[in-house]
Amino acid sequence: MLRAARKISWAVDTLECTWVPGRDSILPIEPSPTFFAGGYYPRMSFDRSFSIEYWDSFSEEDALRDNKMALIAGVYPRQNAADSALKRLLPHCPKAFVQPGMLLTHVIH
């Protein structure tokens, strides 16, 4: 992820989360009990940046949650924007693909 980000000049956005080995989870670096109970929260905005996310947060598959993680190279509002990003990414990440899905946005109080 870091090598590809440097080569194509894309940001890496961890949403201030990190892997916590004892909990086997992606969790906030400084958890807040009032924000998603201090747990993982999915990306909620369109942007072009690398991040590691739980696959089931972006996939429309009805499979059981299995904590599978994926390198996400952006969330795009239109197919042509995703295809353009993929074209730029493929020379550095040949297994990359576009996964259509829905981005759920939430109002957080």
C-alpha positions in Angstrom: 0.0 0.0 0.0 2.7 2.5 1.0 4.8 1.7 -2.1 1.9 2.2 -4.5 0.8 5.3 -2.7 4.2 6.9 -3.2 4.4 5.9 -6.8 1.1 7.4 -7.8 1.1 10.2 -5.2 -2.1 9.2 -3.4 -2.6 9.7 0.3 -3.0 7.0 2.8 -5.9 7.6 5.2 -6.2 5.3 8.2 -9.1 7.2 9.6 -6.8 7.3 12.7 -7.3 3.6 13.1 -4.7 0.8 13.6 -4.5 -3.0 13.9 -4.9 -4.1 17.5 -3.4 -7.6 17.7 -4.9 -8.6 21.1 -8.4 -7.8 19.7 -7.7 -9.0 16.1 -9.4 -5.8 14.9 -9.0 -2.5 13.2 -9.7 0.0 15.9 -9.3 3.7 16.6 -5.9 4.8 17.9 -7.7 6.8 20.5 -11.1 5.2 21.0 -14.1 7.2 22.1 -16.9 5.3 24.0 -19.4 7.7 22.4 -18.3 7.2 18.8 -19.2 3.7 17.5 -18.6 2.5 21.1 -14.9 2.9 20.5 -15.0 0.2 17.8 -14.4 0.1 14.0 -16.2 2.6 11.9 -16.4 2.4 8.1 -15.4 5.1 5.7 -18.3 7.4 5.2 -17.1 9.8 2.4 -16.0 9.7 -1.2 -12.3 10.2 -1.6 -9.2 8.9 -3.4 -6.9 7.5 -0.8 -5.5 4.2 0.3 -6.9 2.5 3.4 -7.4 -0.9 4.8 -11.0 -1.7 5.6 -13.2 -4.6 6.4 -14.4 -6.0 3.1 -18.0 -6.5 4.3 -18.2 -2.7 4.9 -18.0 -2.2 1.1 -19.3 -5.4 -0.4 -23.0 -6.0 -1.1 -22.5 -9.7 -0.6 -24.8 -11.4 1.9 -22.1 -13.5 3.3 -21.5 -13.8 7.0 -19.1 -11.2 8.4 -15.7 -12.9 8.5 -13.3 -10.0 9.3 -11.8 -10.2 5.8 -9.8 -7.1 5.1 -9.1 -5.3 1.8 -6.9 -2.6 0.6 -9.3 0.1 -0.6 -7.9 2.6 -3.1 -10.7 5.1 -2.9 -14.4 5.4 -2.8 -15.9 7.0 -5.9 -19.4 8.4 -6.6 -19.4 7.5 -10.3 -18.2 4.4 -12.2 -16.1 6.4 -14.7 -14.1 7.9 -11.8 -13.5 4.4 -10.3 -12.4 3.1 -13.7 -10.0 6.0 -14.2 -8.5 5.4 -10.8 -8.2 1.7 -11.6 -6.4 2.4 -14.8 -3.8 4.5 -12.9 -3.5 1.9 -10.2 -3.1 -1.3 -12.2 0.5 -0.9 -13.2 1.4 -0.9 -9.5 -1.3 -3.3 -8.2 -2.1 -5.8 -11.0 -4.8 -7.6 -9.0 -6.8 -4.4 -8.4 -10.4 -4.3 -9.4 -13.5 -2.1 -9.1 -16.2 -3.4 -6.7 -19.5 -1.7 -7.2 -21.2 -1.0 -3.9 -23.0 1.4 -1.7 -21.5 4.0 0.6 -23.8 4.4 3.6 -23.5 7.8 5.2 -24.7 8.3 8.7 -25.6 11.3 10.8 -23.6 10.9 13.9 -24.7 12.7 17.0 
